[in-house]
Amino acid sequence: MAAILLGSGLLLGFACALGLAVGSFLNVVIHRVPRGESVVRPGSRCPRCETPIAGYDNVPVLSYLWLRGRCRHCGSRISWRYPAFELATGALFAAIAWRYGPTLEALLFMGFGAALVAAAAIDFEHQIIPDEISLGGLAAGLLLLPGLAWLAGGSPLAALGEALLGALLGGGSLWAVGFAHARISAALGRSFEHWPGEGEALPRPGSLDYWTWFPGLGFGDVKLLAMIGVWLGVVGVVQTILAAALAGLALGLGWVVVRRRFDAPFGFAPAIALGALLVVLFPGPWLR
């Protein structure tokens, strides 16, 4: 029993440490990708004085505490979000390790979870979901999950088919809702702040915008849910949609209270990501 507890503790500790390191990298992704900057070069630096950050000042969480949340060189305050994302990713990785054990499946779901954290954070701040995350995660799932099924003694073709059906159901269902809402709004003569836009005509069927530009729904959400469908399959993505609807309601009401207005922009990716992570951590027997 002691050996089992020790082994479990080491596994969770290793997963948490890995998550802290990945969370530090996610901070770079969240800051740079929306700005079209490389996540590799230049290295980490203070956003105020642009002094490169030494390795001993870039240790997840600990450096922030040691420096009391300030840059060593210029003294400017460092946002609390940096250690927060590191801790959140560390806790997420530990939870995935606890749920799936020392398996390849756990490692893949850690990567999937990291992508969801980045997508949620970027959408919350910028109301966009970069294709590098959604479409990149979709492609990764289509490549990796059939291989995982083969290693487990299953059928790679069946796994690929399940992933494709999940993507179609996830992305397709959200697209259908957005498309129907746009067409009904156009028929009723409704307009929104950013749809169609001041001085702009409504998109026509012959344009791509007619099929992908909807009021109140970014097409990035559609692609993100398609990615989730690849990773979680048909039933998993349905569960995600239901959980995301409840999470979106709760987060939306909280955002109204914080902003004290009902029309404040609010990205849906945080709710989608939360719903998907709940399915990963509390799956039914049907989930891969």
N, C-alpha and C positions, 0 to 999 in steps of 0.2 A: 504493500500500500504506500509506504513512504517513497519507494522508487517511482511509483506511478505519479504521485503528487509532485515529486521533484521534476520528473520529465514533463509534466503538464506545465509546471511553473516556468521551466526553461523555454518551452515552446512559446508560451504566451509572452514571456519577456523578450525573446528574439523577435516575435512578430510585432510587438509594440515598438521595439527599437528600429526595426525596418520601417514601420509606419511613420515614425518620427522623421527619419531621413527622407522618405518619400514625400511627407508633408512639407518639408523644407523645399524640396524641388517643386512641389505644386505651387508654393508661393511665387516662385519664379514664373511658372506657367501662367498663373492667374494674373500676374502683373504685366507680363510681356506679350503674350499671345494676342490679346485684344488690340494691342498697339502695333502689331505686325513686326515685333522684334524677335530676334533669335533667343532661344532659351539656353543656348550653349555659350555664346560669346556676346558681349564681354562677361566676365565673371561677376559674382554678386558685388554690389556696391551701394553706398548710401544714396538714396534718391535725392537728397538735398545737396550734399557737397560732392557727390559722385566719387568719393574715395573708395578704392577697392576694399572689400571686407576680408580681413585675414581669416584663415581657417579656424583659429582658436576663438574668433568672435562670431563664428557661423555654426556653432554647435546647437542643434535644435533645443529650444526652450531654455536650456541652461545659460547660453550666452545672453539671451534676453534678460533673464533674471540677474545675471552677474553685472550687466551694464545698466540695469534698472530702466530698461526700455529706451535707451538713448544711444545715439551714435558716439563711438569713442572719440571721433575726430572733431565733429562740429557741434555735438551735443543736442542735435535735433531729435525730437521724439520719434520713436519707432512705433508704428501702429501695433495695437494688441492683436490684430488679426493674424500676424505671423506666428506667434506661439499658439494661438487658438487653432489654426489649421493643422499645425504640427501635432498638437495633442489630439485633435479630433481624428486625424488619420491614424495615429498610433493606436487609439482606442478601437477604431474600426478594424484595423488589421488584427489586433488581439482578439476581437470578437469573431472574426472570420476564422482565425486559427482555432479558437475554442469550438466553433461549430463544425468545422470540417477536418480538424486534426492536421498532422504533418503530411499533406497530400498535394499533388500537383493541382488538383481542383481548387484547393485553398489559395494557392499562389495565383492562379488565373483570376479567381474572384477578387483577390486583393488588387490586381491591376484594373479590373472592371470597376471596383469601388473607387479607386483613385481617379479614374476618368469621370465618374459621376460627381465626385467632390469638386473637381476642377470645373466641370460644366455648370454645376449649381452656383458656385462662387462667381464665375464670370457672368452668368445670366443675371444674378442678383445685382451686380454692380453696373453692368453695361447693357443689359437686356439683349444680349446676343449669345449664341452657342456656336463656337468655332467648329467648322467642318473637320478640322484636324482631330477633334475629340469625338464628335458623333459619327462621322463617316469612317474615321480611322478606327474607332472602336468597333464599328460594324464589320469592317474588313478583317480586323483581328479575330473577332469571334467566328466568322465564317472559315477562317484558316485554322484556328486552334481547336475549336470544339469538336470537329470531326476526328482530329488526332487524339483528343482526350477520350472520345468514345472508343476508338480503336484500341488504345492502351488498356481500357477497362474491359475489353472483350466484346464490345458492342459493335453496331454497324455504323461506319462513318457516313454512309449515304443517308441512313435514317436520321442521324444527328444533323446533317446538313439540311435535310428536308424540314426538320422541326425548326431549325434556325431561320430558314427562309420564310416558313409560314408565320413564325413569331414576328419577324420583321414586317411582313405584309399586314398582319393583323394590328400590330402596334402602331406603325406609321400610318397605315391605311385608315384605321378607325379615327385617329385624331385629324387626319387630313379631311375625311368625310365630314366631320363636325365643323371644321373651319370653312370648308367649301360651301356647305349648306347654309351656314350662318351668313357668309358673304353674299350668296345669291339672294337669300331672303331679305337681307338688309338693303341690297340694291333695288329689289322689287318694291320695297316699302319706302324707298327714297331716303333711307337713313344715312347719315354721314358721321364720321368719327374724326378725332383730332389728326390722326395720321393716315386716314383712309377715306377717300382717295388722296387727300392732301389739297392744300389751298391752290386753286387754279388748275387742278388736274382732273381729267375725266376718269370715270370708272374704267377699269381694264376690260377689254373685249375678248371674246373666246379665242381669237387668233393670236393673242399675246401670252407669253409665259406667266405674266403677273396674274392673269385671270385664274390660273390654276394653282398658283403658289402664294399669292398675296392676299391675306385675310385680315379683317379687323379684329384686334384683340388677341391674335394668335400668330406667333412667329413660326415660320417654316422650320426654324431650328428645332422647335419642340417636336415637330413631326419626325425629323431625322434622329433626334435623341431617342424617341420612343421606338423607332425602328431598330436602333442599336440595342436597346434593352430587350426587344423581342428576340433578337438573335441570341443573346446570352441566356435569357430566362425561358424561352420557348413560349408556346401558345398560352398555356394556362398561367404561367408566370407573368406574362405581360398583361393578361386580363386582371390578375391580382394587383399588379402595379398600377394599372389605371384606376382601379377602385380605391386603393390606398392613397394614390396621388390626389384623387378628388377630395378625399377627406382632409389630407394634409394641406392641400391648396386652400381649402375653406378656412382651416385654422390659421395658416400663415397669413392669408389675406386679411382676416379679421384683425390679427395682430398688427399687420402693417397699417391698416386703417387707424388703429389706436395710436401707433407711433407717429404717423404722419398727420393725423387729424384731418384727413380728407379721403373721400371715397374714390377719387379719380387719379390717385398717385400711381405711376407705372409700377408694375409688379411682375417680375419674370416668373414663369411657371416651372422652370427647370428645378429649382430647389424642392418643390413638392414632388415632381417626377422622380428625382434622385432619391428622396427619402422613401418614397413608395417602393422603388426597386431594391433599395438596401434592406428594407424590412422583409421583402420576399427572399432575398439572399440569406438573411440570418434566421428567418423562420419559415423555411420552405415546407411544402407538402411532399408526400412520397413520390409525386410525379416529376419533381424537378430534378434535372440531371445532377 
